[in-house]
């Protein structure tokens, strides 16, 4: 039984898991859609949605109070979790947060693709909902 076992370890060390989560979230937010294993998709889904929520709340609170420092704090929180990628942080705050401003959550979707040919791992696509990339 899995009582009191929280999170997925993915057979990796903690530093490897942290790097994997950051890399997957970065690619998801850059491209809008990535193809990976189902368990990695479930692993990164909450992290990516949390980043968008932080951006949404930071912009909303800054606008409501008229204080730009609140938005700066939110930008720094998101930047810390995205390896200080300024271009990507700008995209999260300028494109994604306004796009999902009226959505209460559920910014990503996971679609199962079936097993991978080599090792039979369950593959999936994780994508941002209602996001059309210009690529």
ChimeraX attribute file (.defattr): number of C-alpha atoms within 10 A of each C-alpha:
attribute: neighborCount
match mode: 1-to-1
recipient: residues
	/A:1	4
	/A:2	5
	/A:3	5
	/A:4	6
	/A:5	7
	/A:6	7
	/A:7	7
	/A:8	12
	/A:9	11
	/A:10	13
	/A:11	8
	/A:12	11
	/A:13	9
	/A:14	11
	/A:15	9
	/A:16	13
	/A:17	16
	/A:18	12
	/A:19	12
	/A:20	17
	/A:21	20
	/A:22	19
	/A:23	14
	/A:24	21
	/A:25	24
	/A:26	20
	/A:27	13
	/A:28	21
	/A:29	22
	/A:30	16
	/A:31	15
	/A:32	19
	/A:33	20
	/A:34	19
	/A:35	18
	/A:36	19
	/A:37	20
	/A:38	20
	/A:39	15
	/A:40	18
	/A:41	26
	/A:42	16
	/A:43	20
	/A:44	20
	/A:45	23
	/A:46	14
	/A:47	16
	/A:48	22
	/A:49	17
	/A:50	15
	/A:51	23
	/A:52	22
	/A:53	22
	/A:54	20
	/A:55	26
	/A:56	23
	/A:57	16
	/A:58	23
	/A:59	23
	/A:60	17
	/A:61	16
	/A:62	17
	/A:63	13
	/A:64	9
	/A:65	9
	/A:66	10
	/A:67	12
	/A:68	13
	/A:69	12
	/A:70	17
	/A:71	21
	/A:72	15
	/A:73	15
	/A:74	22
	/A:75	22
	/A:76	15
	/A:77	17
	/A:78	25
	/A:79	19
	/A:80	13
	/A:81	18
	/A:82	20
	/A:83	14
	/A:84	14
	/A:85	13
	/A:86	14
	/A:87	10
	/A:88	18
	/A:89	26
	/A:90	14
	/A:91	13
	/A:92	23
	/A:93	22
	/A:94	13
	/A:95	12
	/A:96	21
	/A:97	22
	/A:98	16
	/A:99	16
	/A:100	18
	/A:101	16
	/A:102	9
	/A:103	12
	/A:104	8
	/A:105	12
	/A:106	12
	/A:107	21
	/A:108	19
	/A:109	16
	/A:110	18
	/A:111	13
	/A:112	15
	/A:113	14
	/A:114	13
	/A:115	14
	/A:116	13
	/A:117	9
	/A:118	6
	/A:119	7
	/A:120	9
	/A:121	14
	/A:122	15
	/A:123	20
	/A:124	23
	/A:125	16
	/A:126	24
	/A:127	21
	/A:128	22
	/A:129	15
	/A:130	13
	/A:131	16
	/A:132	10
	/A:133	10
	/A:134	6
	/A:135	4
